[in-house]
Amino acid sequence: ERGTMPGPLFPSRQGRLGISRFRLHQLMGEYCAAAGIPEEKAHMHALKHSCGTHLAERGNLPDAIQDWLGHRDSASTDIYMHFSKRRRDESVEKNSDWS
């Protein structure tokens, strides 16, 4: 757990410096290949997209997701606010008695 400790989130073997974006991209490709994830989805931004989708699925409001992901423009966050089947079903159940 990193917490408030200073330093890189992904330290290199030397410890003081963080690993490069290039190395992160390499590792993401290797781990995705091992997991059977298609190459076109094997990029770091996919993690950010997954995080946004999960936050939306958990019922977080758009402004909270925007802050979490570091979006300047709320339009960038709108993509995560799509309705999943589960959220649709919950909405139907919640409003089933409304006439």
N, CA, C and O atoms as a GROMACS GRO file, in nm:
protein
  396
    1GLU      N    1   0.085  -0.117   0.000
    1GLU     CA    2   0.000   0.000   0.000
    1GLU      C    3   0.089   0.123   0.000
    1GLU      O    4   0.177   0.135   0.085
    2ARG      N    5   0.067   0.213  -0.092
    2ARG     CA    6   0.153   0.330  -0.105
    2ARG      C    7   0.117   0.436  -0.003
    2ARG      O    8   0.205   0.492   0.062
    3GLY      N    9  -0.013   0.465   0.012
    3GLY     CA   10  -0.056   0.567   0.107
    3GLY      C   11   0.002   0.702   0.075
    3GLY      O   12  -0.002   0.746  -0.040
    4THR      N   13   0.056   0.769   0.175
    4THR     CA   14   0.111   0.904   0.156
    4THR      C   15   0.262   0.903   0.140
    4THR      O   16   0.326   1.008   0.140
    5MET      N   17   0.320   0.785   0.128
    5MET     CA   18   0.466   0.776   0.113
    5MET      C   19   0.511   0.842  -0.016
    5MET      O   20   0.448   0.824  -0.120
    6PRO      N   21   0.620   0.917  -0.011
    6PRO     CA   22   0.671   0.978  -0.134
    6PRO      C   23   0.735   0.874  -0.224
    6PRO      O   24   0.770   0.764  -0.181
    7GLY      N   25   0.750   0.910  -0.348
    7GLY     CA   26   0.818   0.820  -0.442
    7GLY      C   27   0.726   0.768  -0.549
    7GLY      O   28   0.605   0.795  -0.548
    8PRO      N   29   0.783   0.694  -0.641
    8PRO     CA   30   0.705   0.645  -0.755
    8PRO      C   31   0.604   0.538  -0.715
    8PRO      O   32   0.627   0.461  -0.621
    9LEU      N   33   0.494   0.534  -0.788
    9LEU     CA   34   0.392   0.432  -0.766
    9LEU      C   35   0.443   0.296  -0.813
    9LEU      O   36   0.416   0.194  -0.750
   10PHE      N   37   0.517   0.295  -0.925
   10PHE     CA   38   0.576   0.173  -0.979
   10PHE      C   39   0.727   0.188  -0.978
   10PHE      O   40   0.785   0.234  -1.076
   11PRO      N   41   0.795   0.151  -0.867
   11PRO     CA   42   0.940   0.171  -0.860
   11PRO      C   43   1.016   0.076  -0.952
   11PRO      O   44   0.969  -0.033  -0.985
   12SER      N   45   1.131   0.121  -0.992
   12SER     CA   46   1.218   0.036  -1.074
   12SER      C   47   1.300  -0.053  -0.981
   12SER      O   48   1.287  -0.046  -0.859
   13ARG      N   49   1.382  -0.136  -1.038
   13ARG     CA   50   1.468  -0.224  -0.956
   13ARG      C   51   1.562  -0.143  -0.868
   13ARG      O   52   1.600  -0.187  -0.760
   14GLN      N   53   1.599  -0.024  -0.915
   14GLN     CA   54   1.687   0.062  -0.838
   14GLN      C   55   1.613   0.123  -0.719
   14GLN      O   56   1.675   0.165  -0.621
   15GLY      N   57   1.479   0.129  -0.727
   15GLY     CA   58   1.399   0.175  -0.615
   15GLY      C   59   1.371   0.323  -0.608
   15GLY      O   60   1.262   0.362  -0.567
   16ARG      N   61   1.465   0.406  -0.647
   16ARG     CA   62   1.446   0.551  -0.636
   16ARG      C   63   1.363   0.607  -0.751
   16ARG      O   64   1.287   0.702  -0.734
   17LEU      N   65   1.378   0.548  -0.866
   17LEU     CA   66   1.311   0.598  -0.985
   17LEU      C   67   1.195   0.508  -1.022
   17LEU      O   68   1.197   0.388  -0.996
   18GLY      N   69   1.095   0.567  -1.083
   18GLY     CA   70   0.984   0.487  -1.132
   18GLY      C   71   1.018   0.423  -1.264
   18GLY      O   72   1.106   0.472  -1.337
   19ILE      N   73   0.950   0.313  -1.297
   19ILE     CA   74   0.974   0.253  -1.427
   19ILE      C   75   0.915   0.343  -1.534
   19ILE      O   76   0.822   0.420  -1.508
   20SER      N   77   0.967   0.333  -1.652
   20SER     CA   78   0.928   0.422  -1.761
   20SER      C   79   0.791   0.384  -1.818
   20SER      O   80   0.742   0.273  -1.798
   21ARG      N   81   0.731   0.478  -1.889
   21ARG     CA   82   0.604   0.451  -1.958
   21ARG      C   83   0.622   0.338  -2.058
   21ARG      O   84   0.533   0.254  -2.077
   22PHE      N   85   0.736   0.336  -2.123
   22PHE     CA   86   0.766   0.230  -2.219
   22PHE      C   87   0.762   0.094  -2.150
   22PHE      O   88   0.704  -0.002  -2.202
   23ARG      N   89   0.824   0.085  -2.031
   23ARG     CA   90   0.826  -0.043  -1.959
   23ARG      C   91   0.686  -0.081  -1.911
   23ARG      O   92   0.649  -0.198  -1.915
   24LEU      N   93   0.609   0.017  -1.865
   24LEU     CA   94   0.470  -0.010  -1.826
   24LEU      C   95   0.392  -0.067  -1.944
   24LEU      O   96   0.315  -0.162  -1.929
   25HIS      N   97   0.413  -0.008  -2.061
   25HIS     CA   98   0.344  -0.057  -2.181
   25HIS      C   99   0.387  -0.200  -2.213
   25HIS      O  100   0.304  -0.284  -2.248
   26GLN      N  101   0.516  -0.227  -2.202
   26GLN     CA  102   0.568  -0.363  -2.225
   26GLN      C  103   0.503  -0.463  -2.129
   26GLN      O  104   0.455  -0.568  -2.171
   27LEU      N  105   0.503  -0.430  -2.001
   27LEU     CA  106   0.447  -0.520  -1.900
   27LEU      C  107   0.298  -0.542  -1.923
   27LEU      O  108   0.249  -0.654  -1.910
   28MET      N  109   0.228  -0.437  -1.957
   28MET     CA  110   0.084  -0.449  -1.984
   28MET      C  111   0.062  -0.546  -2.100
   28MET      O  112  -0.026  -0.631  -2.093
   29GLY      N  113   0.141  -0.534  -2.205
   29GLY     CA  114   0.130  -0.623  -2.319
   29GLY      C  115   0.159  -0.769  -2.281
   29GLY      O  116   0.088  -0.860  -2.324
   30GLU      N  117   0.263  -0.789  -2.200
   30GLU     CA  118   0.300  -0.924  -2.159
   30GLU      C  119   0.190  -0.988  -2.074
   30GLU      O  120   0.151  -1.102  -2.097
   31TYR      N  121   0.141  -0.914  -1.976
   31TYR     CA  122   0.039  -0.970  -1.886
   31TYR      C  123  -0.094  -0.991  -1.958
   31TYR      O  124  -0.164  -1.089  -1.932
   32CYS      N  125  -0.129  -0.901  -2.047
   32CYS     CA  126  -0.253  -0.917  -2.124
   32CYS      C  127  -0.244  -1.038  -2.216
   32CYS      O  128  -0.340  -1.114  -2.229
   33ALA      N  129  -0.129  -1.057  -2.279
   33ALA     CA  130  -0.110  -1.174  -2.366
   33ALA      C  131  -0.125  -1.302  -2.284
   33ALA      O  132  -0.189  -1.398  -2.329
   34ALA      N  133  -0.065  -1.304  -2.165
   34ALA     CA  134  -0.075  -1.423  -2.080
   34ALA      C  135  -0.219  -1.449  -2.036
   34ALA      O  136  -0.258  -1.564  -2.014
   35ALA      N  137  -0.298  -1.341  -2.023
   35ALA     CA  138  -0.438  -1.355  -1.980
   35ALA      C  139  -0.533  -1.375  -2.098
   35ALA      O  140  -0.654  -1.392  -2.078
   36GLY      N  141  -0.479  -1.372  -2.220
   36GLY     CA  142  -0.564  -1.391  -2.337
   36GLY      C  143  -0.643  -1.267  -2.377
   36GLY      O  144  -0.743  -1.277  -2.448
   37ILE      N  145  -0.598  -1.150  -2.333
   37ILE     CA  146  -0.665  -1.025  -2.369
   37ILE      C  147  -0.614  -0.981  -2.506
   37ILE      O  148  -0.493  -0.982  -2.529
   38PRO      N  149  -0.703  -0.943  -2.597
   38PRO     CA  150  -0.660  -0.903  -2.731
   38PRO      C  151  -0.560  -0.786  -2.728
   38PRO      O  152  -0.568  -0.698  -2.643
   39GLU      N  153  -0.468  -0.788  -2.821
   39GLU     CA  154  -0.363  -0.687  -2.827
   39GLU      C  155  -0.417  -0.545  -2.835
   39GLU      O  156  -0.359  -0.453  -2.776
   40GLU      N  157  -0.529  -0.525  -2.907
   40GLU     CA  158  -0.584  -0.389  -2.920
   40GLU      C  159  -0.638  -0.334  -2.789
   40GLU      O  160  -0.662  -0.214  -2.777
   41LYS      N  161  -0.658  -0.421  -2.691
   41LYS     CA  162  -0.704  -0.376  -2.559
   41LYS      C  163  -0.594  -0.380  -2.455
   41LYS      O  164  -0.618  -0.351  -2.338
   42ALA      N  165  -0.475  -0.414  -2.496
   42ALA     CA  166  -0.362  -0.429  -2.404
   42ALA      C  167  -0.285  -0.298  -2.392
   42ALA      O  168  -0.172  -0.287  -2.441
   43HIS      N  169  -0.347  -0.200  -2.328
   43HIS     CA  170  -0.281  -0.071  -2.308
   43HIS      C  171  -0.321  -0.015  -2.172
   43HIS      O  172  -0.424  -0.054  -2.117
   44MET      N  173  -0.241   0.075  -2.119
   44MET     CA  174  -0.263   0.128  -1.986
   44MET      C  175  -0.397   0.201  -1.974
   44MET      O  176  -0.458   0.199  -1.867
   45HIS      N  177  -0.442   0.266  -2.079
   45HIS     CA  178  -0.568   0.339  -2.072
   45HIS      C  179  -0.686   0.245  -2.046
   45HIS      O  180  -0.788   0.287  -1.992
   46ALA      N  181  -0.672   0.119  -2.084
   46ALA     CA  182  -0.778   0.021  -2.057
   46ALA      C  183  -0.800   0.006  -1.907
   46ALA      O  184  -0.912  -0.018  -1.863
   47LEU      N  185  -0.694   0.020  -1.826
   47LEU     CA  186  -0.709   0.014  -1.682
   47LEU      C  187  -0.790   0.133  -1.631
   47LEU      O  188  -0.875   0.118  -1.543
   48LYS      N  189  -0.764   0.250  -1.687
   48LYS     CA  190  -0.839   0.369  -1.647
   48LYS      C  191  -0.986   0.353  -1.685
   48LYS      O  192  -1.074   0.389  -1.608
   49HIS      N  193  -1.011   0.300  -1.804
   49HIS     CA  194  -1.148   0.279  -1.849
   49HIS      C  195  -1.218   0.178  -1.759
   49HIS      O  196  -1.334   0.197  -1.722
   50SER      N  197  -1.150   0.071  -1.723
   50SER     CA  198  -1.208  -0.030  -1.633
   50SER      C  199  -1.242   0.032  -1.498
   50SER      O  200  -1.348   0.004  -1.442
   51CYS      N  201  -1.153   0.114  -1.446
   51CYS     CA  202  -1.175   0.179  -1.318
   51CYS      C  203  -1.299   0.268  -1.325
   51CYS      O  204  -1.384   0.264  -1.236
   52GLY      N  205  -1.310   0.348  -1.431
   52GLY     CA  206  -1.427   0.436  -1.448
   52GLY      C  207  -1.556   0.357  -1.459
   52GLY      O  208  -1.657   0.395  -1.401
   53THR      N  209  -1.552   0.248  -1.532
   53THR     CA  210  -1.671   0.164  -1.549
   53THR      C  211  -1.712   0.103  -1.416
   53THR      O  212  -1.831   0.102  -1.382
   54HIS      N  213  -1.615   0.052  -1.340
   54HIS     CA  214  -1.647  -0.008  -1.210
   54HIS      C  215  -1.700   0.096  -1.112
   54HIS      O  216  -1.792   0.067  -1.035
   55LEU      N  217  -1.645   0.216  -1.114
   55LEU     CA  218  -1.696   0.322  -1.026
   55LEU      C  219  -1.841   0.355  -1.060
   55LEU      O  220  -1.923   0.375  -0.971
   56ALA      N  221  -1.872   0.361  -1.189
   56ALA     CA  222  -2.010   0.387  -1.232
   56ALA      C  223  -2.101   0.273  -1.192
   56ALA      O  224  -2.213   0.296  -1.145
   57GLU      N  225  -2.055   0.149  -1.209
   57GLU     CA  226  -2.134   0.032  -1.171
   57GLU      C  227  -2.166   0.030  -1.022
   57GLU      O  228  -2.269  -0.022  -0.980
   58ARG      N  229  -2.077   0.087  -0.944
   58ARG     CA  230  -2.097   0.091  -0.799
   58ARG      C  231  -2.186   0.206  -0.756
   58ARG      O  232  -2.210   0.226  -0.637
   59GLY      N  233  -2.236   0.282  -0.854
   59GLY     CA  234  -2.330   0.389  -0.823
   59GLY      C  235  -2.268   0.524  -0.792
   59GLY      O  236  -2.337   0.613  -0.742
   60ASN      N  237  -2.140   0.542  -0.820
   60ASN     CA  238  -2.077   0.671  -0.796
   60ASN      C  239  -2.133   0.775  -0.890
   60ASN      O  240  -2.168   0.745  -1.005
   61LEU      N  241  -2.142   0.897  -0.843
   61LEU     CA  242  -2.192   1.007  -0.924
   61LEU      C  243  -2.085   1.052  -1.023
   61LEU      O  244  -1.966   1.033  -0.998
   62PRO      N  245  -2.128   1.110  -1.134
   62PRO     CA  246  -2.032   1.152  -1.237
   62PRO      C  247  -1.922   1.245  -1.186
   62PRO      O  248  -1.807   1.231  -1.228
   63ASP      N  249  -1.954   1.338  -1.097
   63ASP     CA  250  -1.849   1.429  -1.049
   63ASP      C  251  -1.744   1.356  -0.965
   63ASP      O  252  -1.627   1.394  -0.967
   64ALA      N  253  -1.785   1.253  -0.891
   64ALA     CA  254  -1.688   1.174  -0.815
   64ALA      C  255  -1.598   1.094  -0.909
   64ALA      O  256  -1.478   1.084  -0.885
   65ILE      N  257  -1.656   1.039  -1.014
   65ILE     CA  258  -1.577   0.963  -1.111
   65ILE      C  259  -1.481   1.057  -1.184
   65ILE      O  260  -1.366   1.022  -1.208
   66GLN      N  261  -1.529   1.174  -1.218
   66GLN     CA  262  -1.445   1.274  -1.285
   66GLN      C  263  -1.324   1.307  -1.199
   66GLN      O  264  -1.212   1.313  -1.249
   67ASP      N  265  -1.346   1.329  -1.069
   67ASP     CA  266  -1.234   1.359  -0.979
   67ASP      C  267  -1.139   1.240  -0.967
   67ASP      O  268  -1.017   1.257  -0.972
   68TRP      N  269  -1.195   1.121  -0.953
   68TRP     CA  270  -1.114   0.999  -0.935
   68TRP      C  271  -1.022   0.977  -1.055
   68TRP      O  272  -0.905   0.940  -1.039
   69LEU      N  273  -1.076   0.999  -1.174
   69LEU     CA  274  -0.999   0.972  -1.296
   69LEU      C  275  -0.914   1.090  -1.340
   69LEU      O  276  -0.829   1.077  -1.429
   70GLY      N  277  -0.936   1.206  -1.279
   70GLY     CA  278  -0.857   1.324  -1.313
   70GLY      C  279  -0.898   1.391  -1.442
   70GLY      O  280  -0.816   1.455  -1.509
   71HIS      N  281  -1.026   1.377  -1.479
   71HIS     CA  282  -1.075   1.443  -1.601
   71HIS      C  283  -1.098   1.591  -1.575
   71HIS      O  284  -1.157   1.628  -1.474
   72ARG      N  285  -1.052   1.675  -1.666
   72ARG     CA  286  -1.081   1.818  -1.657
   72ARG      C  287  -1.221   1.849  -1.707
   72ARG      O  288  -1.291   1.934  -1.652
   73ASP      N  289  -1.261   1.779  -1.812
   73ASP     CA  290  -1.389   1.804  -1.877
   73ASP      C  291  -1.486   1.692  -1.841
   73ASP      O  292  -1.454   1.574  -1.855
   74SER      N  293  -1.605   1.730  -1.794
   74SER     CA  294  -1.703   1.628  -1.754
   74SER      C  295  -1.748   1.542  -1.872
   74SER      O  296  -1.795   1.430  -1.853
   75ALA      N  297  -1.735   1.594  -1.994
   75ALA     CA  298  -1.773   1.514  -2.112
   75ALA      C  299  -1.686   1.389  -2.124
   75ALA      O  300  -1.730   1.288  -2.178
   76SER      N  301  -1.563   1.396  -2.072
   76SER     CA  302  -1.474   1.279  -2.076
   76SER      C  303  -1.524   1.169  -1.983
   76SER      O  304  -1.494   1.051  -2.003
   77THR      N  305  -1.600   1.207  -1.883
   77THR     CA  306  -1.651   1.111  -1.785
   77THR      C  307  -1.782   1.049  -1.830
   77THR      O  308  -1.818   0.940  -1.784
   78ASP      N  309  -1.853   1.114  -1.919
   78ASP     CA  310  -1.985   1.067  -1.962
   78ASP      C  311  -1.983   0.925  -2.018
   78ASP      O  312  -2.082   0.853  -2.006
   79ILE      N  313  -1.873   0.884  -2.077
   79ILE     CA  314  -1.865   0.750  -2.136
   79ILE      C  315  -1.886   0.642  -2.031
   79ILE      O  316  -1.933   0.532  -2.064
   80TYR      N  317  -1.851   0.670  -1.905
   80TYR     CA  318  -1.863   0.570  -1.800
   80TYR      C  319  -2.004   0.563  -1.741
   80TYR      O  320  -2.033   0.475  -1.660
   81MET      N  321  -2.090   0.655  -1.780
   81MET     CA  322  -2.222   0.662  -1.721
   81MET      C  323  -2.326   0.584  -1.800
   81MET      O  324  -2.446   0.601  -1.778
   82HIS      N  325  -2.282   0.500  -1.893
   82HIS     CA  326  -2.376   0.417  -1.968
   82HIS      C  327  -2.443   0.319  -1.874
   82HIS      O  328  -2.387   0.283  -1.770
   83PHE      N  329  -2.560   0.276  -1.909
   83PHE     CA  330  -2.633   0.181  -1.826
   83PHE      C  331  -2.590   0.039  -1.858
   83PHE      O  332  -2.589  -0.003  -1.974
   84SER      N  333  -2.555  -0.033  -1.756
   84SER     CA  334  -2.527  -0.175  -1.773
   84SER      C  335  -2.658  -0.250  -1.759
   84SER      O  336  -2.758  -0.194  -1.716
   85LYS      N  337  -2.658  -0.376  -1.795
   85LYS     CA  338  -2.778  -0.457  -1.781
   85LYS      C  339  -2.822  -0.461  -1.634
   85LYS      O  340  -2.941  -0.452  -1.604
   86ARG      N  341  -2.725  -0.475  -1.545
   86ARG     CA  342  -2.758  -0.480  -1.403
   86ARG      C  343  -2.824  -0.350  -1.357
   86ARG      O  344  -2.923  -0.352  -1.285
   87ARG      N  345  -2.768  -0.236  -1.398
   87ARG     CA  346  -2.825  -0.107  -1.358
   87ARG      C  347  -2.961  -0.086  -1.422
   87ARG      O  348  -3.049  -0.027  -1.359
   88ARG      N  349  -2.980  -0.133  -1.544
   88ARG     CA  350  -3.112  -0.123  -1.607
   88ARG      C  351  -3.214  -0.204  -1.529
   88ARG      O  352  -3.324  -0.156  -1.500
   89ASP      N  353  -3.176  -0.328  -1.494
   89ASP     CA  354  -3.267  -0.414  -1.418
   89ASP      C  355  -3.303  -0.351  -1.284
   89ASP      O  356  -3.418  -0.356  -1.241
   90GLU      N  357  -3.203  -0.293  -1.216
   90GLU     CA  358  -3.228  -0.227  -1.088
   90GLU      C  359  -3.323  -0.109  -1.106
   90GLU      O  360  -3.411  -0.087  -1.023
   91SER      N  361  -3.304  -0.034  -1.214
   91SER     CA  362  -3.390   0.081  -1.240
   91SER      C  363  -3.534   0.038  -1.268
   91SER      O  364  -3.628   0.101  -1.220
   92VAL      N  365  -3.549  -0.070  -1.344
   92VAL     CA  366  -3.684  -0.122  -1.373
   92VAL      C  367  -3.750  -0.166  -1.244
   92VAL      O  368  -3.867  -0.134  -1.220
   93GLU      N  369  -3.677  -0.238  -1.160
   93GLU     CA  370  -3.732  -0.286  -1.033
   93GLU      C  371  -3.770  -0.169  -0.943
   93GLU      O  372  -3.878  -0.169  -0.883
   94LYS      N  373  -3.684  -0.071  -0.934
   94LYS     CA  374  -3.707   0.045  -0.849
   94LYS      C  375  -3.832   0.122  -0.890
   94LYS      O  376  -3.903   0.175  -0.805
   95ASN      N  377  -3.857   0.128  -1.020
   95ASN     CA  378  -3.968   0.208  -1.072
   95ASN      C  379  -4.087   0.124  -1.119
   95ASN      O  380  -4.175   0.175  -1.189
   96SER      N  381  -4.093  -0.002  -1.082
   96SER     CA  382  -4.197  -0.091  -1.130
   96SER      C  383  -4.337  -0.052  -1.085
   96SER      O  384  -4.435  -0.085  -1.152
   97ASP      N  385  -4.347   0.018  -0.973
   97ASP     CA  386  -4.479   0.056  -0.924
   97ASP      C  387  -4.522   0.195  -0.966
   97ASP      O  388  -4.625   0.245  -0.922
   98TRP      N  389  -4.443   0.257  -1.050
   98TRP     CA  390  -4.473   0.394  -1.095
   98TRP      C  391  -4.567   0.390  -1.213
   98TRP      O  392  -4.542   0.320  -1.311
   99SER      N  393  -4.675   0.464  -1.205
   99SER     CA  394  -4.772   0.463  -1.315
   99SER      C  395  -4.783   0.600  -1.376
   99SER      O  396  -4.861   0.618  -1.470
   0.00000   0.00000   0.00000
